Amino acid sequence: MQLKIIVEKHPEGYVAYPLGLKGVVVGEGDTYEDALEDVKSAIKFHIETFREEIFETEEIMETFIAEVVV
């Protein structure tokens, strides 16, 4: 299964989370790769625990990141 993952770089390290899953699934690490491995493990656990009900009903075709001034 392929999922889109957002990875953010923070002063303390990296944070990663998937798109298209219900609930909170987050991974973190000192490196980009560590954060991806951690979120992959968290996703597997989330799927094993909650099964098919965690998936959004519509497939995400594209993801965009935008900035706005509020």
trRosetta pair geometry for C-beta under 8 A, 3 or more apart (Angstrom, degrees):
i j d omega theta_ij theta_ji phi_ij phi_ji
3 18 4.6 -7 151 -147 136 122
3 19 6.9 170 178 54 89 64
3 20 6.2 -150 -142 57 94 121
3 21 7.3 5 -140 -36 142 109
3 43 6.7 -160 31 -141 157 154
4 18 6.9 119 77 -158 51 68
4 19 4.5 -15 78 40 105 116
4 20 6.8 96 37 -2 93 117
4 60 6.0 -88 17 89 135 135
4 63 5.4 158 162 -23 155 140
5 16 5.4 10 175 -174 114 107
5 17 7.0 163 -154 83 71 24
5 18 5.4 -44 -99 -96 71 62
5 19 7.5 -153 -84 2 23 79
5 36 6.7 97 124 -122 161 84
5 39 6.1 124 -141 107 128 149
6 16 6.7 167 85 -149 50 56
6 17 5.6 -13 56 61 97 76
6 18 7.8 167 14 -103 75 13
6 19 6.6 86 -24 -44 100 97
6 63 7.6 -140 -74 166 96 152
7 14 5.9 -4 -173 -173 97 115
7 15 7.3 160 -154 83 51 43
7 16 4.6 -14 -101 -98 76 91
7 32 6.0 59 169 -145 150 86
7 35 5.9 119 -137 104 104 136
7 36 6.8 -31 -88 -67 131 86
8 14 6.8 156 79 -156 48 62
8 15 4.8 -11 57 60 100 93
8 16 7.5 -176 19 -76 66 43
9 14 5.6 -31 -103 -100 58 79
9 32 7.6 -36 -83 -80 99 90
10 13 6.2 2 64 59 92 43
10 14 7.0 163 22 -96 79 25
10 15 6.2 39 -8 -7 121 106
13 28 6.0 82 106 177 126 96
13 29 5.9 -153 172 102 125 30
13 30 4.9 -79 -121 -107 116 37
13 31 7.7 -53 -154 -24 91 25
13 34 7.8 -58 -172 81 120 127
13 35 7.2 159 150 -65 98 112
14 28 6.5 166 89 -153 57 58
14 29 5.5 -14 59 64 101 74
14 30 7.4 34 15 120 90 8
14 31 6.5 -15 6 127 132 16
14 32 5.4 151 -89 -93 166 43
14 34 6.9 134 52 69 119 89
14 35 3.7 -99 107 -35 114 147
15 26 6.4 -22 -167 -167 96 107
15 27 7.4 150 -160 83 47 49
15 28 5.1 -17 -103 -100 64 89
15 35 6.3 -143 -103 -142 7 132
16 26 7.1 142 76 -162 49 56
16 27 4.5 -18 63 64 101 99
16 28 7.2 -180 19 -79 74 39
16 29 7.9 0 1 15 111 98
16 35 4.2 132 -14 151 113 103
16 36 5.7 139 -80 -82 173 46
16 38 7.0 134 46 70 115 93
16 39 4.0 -100 100 -28 113 145
17 24 7.9 -51 -137 -163 128 62
17 25 6.1 136 -146 88 81 69
17 26 5.0 -29 -85 -103 102 67
17 27 7.2 174 -74 20 51 71
17 39 6.4 -148 -89 -129 30 133
18 21 5.1 50 93 5 119 121
18 25 5.7 -5 27 84 103 126
18 39 6.6 156 -37 168 86 119
18 43 5.8 77 -26 -94 144 123
19 60 5.4 -9 127 -4 122 171
19 63 6.0 -169 -22 -93 169 134
20 55 6.8 0 153 -152 91 70
20 56 4.8 -110 -156 21 63 119
20 59 7.4 10 -126 -142 137 41
20 60 5.0 -118 -68 -9 115 119
21 25 5.6 1 92 13 145 134
21 43 7.1 -146 -61 -129 163 92
21 46 6.7 55 179 128 144 147
21 54 5.3 5 -161 153 86 102
21 55 6.6 -43 -112 -101 60 46
21 56 7.1 -103 -72 -21 16 88
22 50 8.0 -127 77 138 99 153
22 53 7.3 -63 51 136 137 69
22 54 4.9 -145 49 -154 88 55
22 55 7.3 -56 1 5 93 7
22 56 6.6 141 -46 -67 84 67
23 46 6.4 177 88 -152 137 124
23 50 6.9 166 -16 -14 155 168
23 54 5.9 -47 13 -136 120 104
25 39 6.8 94 143 -156 94 83
25 42 5.0 151 -166 131 88 113
25 43 5.6 76 176 -85 147 64
25 46 5.0 -50 -94 -45 124 158
26 39 6.7 -64 179 -105 25 94
26 42 6.6 -73 62 140 31 172
27 35 5.2 129 115 -173 99 59
27 36 7.0 111 99 -105 147 7
27 37 7.3 177 -177 78 145 41
27 38 3.3 149 -163 100 105 90
27 39 2.8 -117 4 -53 130 67
27 40 7.1 21 -65 6 160 51
27 41 7.1 113 -106 45 122 85
27 42 5.2 -158 -68 8 89 129
28 34 7.8 -4 132 119 40 99
28 35 5.6 -21 -145 -115 24 88
28 38 5.9 -64 43 95 36 158
29 32 7.7 -73 80 35 115 3
29 33 7.3 -87 105 83 152 48
29 34 2.5 -174 176 112 147 105
29 35 4.0 -138 30 -53 100 58
29 36 7.8 -62 23 17 140 51
29 37 7.1 63 -56 49 154 92
29 38 5.3 175 -46 -8 106 131
30 34 5.5 39 42 40 64 158
31 34 4.5 100 53 3 79 103
31 35 7.1 -144 92 -5 43 85
32 35 6.0 -60 -155 35 28 110
32 36 6.5 26 151 -17 64 107
33 36 5.7 -54 -148 36 33 112
33 37 6.4 32 155 -17 66 105
34 37 5.9 -56 -148 38 30 109
34 38 6.2 30 154 -19 65 109
35 38 5.7 -56 -145 38 30 112
35 39 6.3 24 159 -14 66 107
36 39 6.1 -57 -143 40 28 104
36 40 6.2 34 155 -24 63 107
37 40 5.6 -53 -147 34 30 115
37 41 6.5 31 154 -18 63 105
38 41 5.8 -54 -153 35 31 111
38 42 6.4 30 150 -17 64 108
39 42 5.3 -52 -145 39 37 114
39 43 6.2 43 153 -25 67 101
40 43 5.7 -50 -148 32 30 113
40 44 6.6 32 153 -19 62 104
41 44 5.8 -52 -151 33 32 112
41 45 6.5 30 153 -16 64 106
42 45 5.8 -55 -149 38 32 111
42 46 6.2 36 152 -22 66 108
43 46 5.5 -55 -146 36 31 114
43 47 6.3 30 156 -18 66 105
44 47 5.9 -55 -148 37 28 109
44 48 6.3 27 155 -17 64 108
45 48 5.8 -57 -147 39 30 111
45 49 6.1 25 157 -18 66 112
46 49 5.9 -61 -146 39 26 109
46 50 6.1 -22 174 23 65 112
46 54 6.1 140 151 -152 102 169
47 50 7.0 -77 -128 56 20 77
47 51 7.0 62 -179 -105 57 21
47 54 6.6 -126 -100 49 55 141
48 51 7.8 11 -164 -67 14 57
50 53 5.7 -101 163 64 94 95
50 54 4.4 90 102 -48 128 115
51 54 7.1 148 77 1 35 96
52 55 6.1 -48 -169 16 57 112
56 59 8.0 154 90 -80 102 23
56 60 7.5 60 68 -39 142 93
60 63 6.3 30 160 -63 127 89
